[in-house]
């Protein structure tokens, strides 16, 4: 494996700098860049998700619809955030929408690209898993924000 990739994958989490280095080191990721304007929907609550989104630049907000149909901002994310991770891993519907809070750039990794990257670079999946630990929120945090149990 390329030495620069080894050092990137060795990080416990992928920082914004680490994310940029990863995209530069893996040209397959650069080809999957996407741009979004303010309020564009990146992931839609309730829809199936077949991609992992890595936020490169800008800010996004996580929005959950409450029982009355009102949008509730649950969290915000900046560069380096992994979006849609739970629904991507679980092959399930998106739990909460993700919308652009500012113009943003992200890398969208579909399942075929993810499988290809992990086959070529086995440490890639470990880096993604390690990075995900800081982004997983306990359900009780949402319950507290929404006034639930």
Secondary structure, DSSP 4 states (H G I P E B T S, - for coil): --HHHHHHHHSSS--HHHHHHHHHH-HHHHTTEEEE-TT-EEE-TTSB--EEEEEEES-EEEEEE-TTS-EEEEEEE-TT-EESHHHHHHT-B-SSEEEESSSEEEEEEEHHHHHHHHHH-THHHHHHHHHHTTT---HHHHHHHHT--
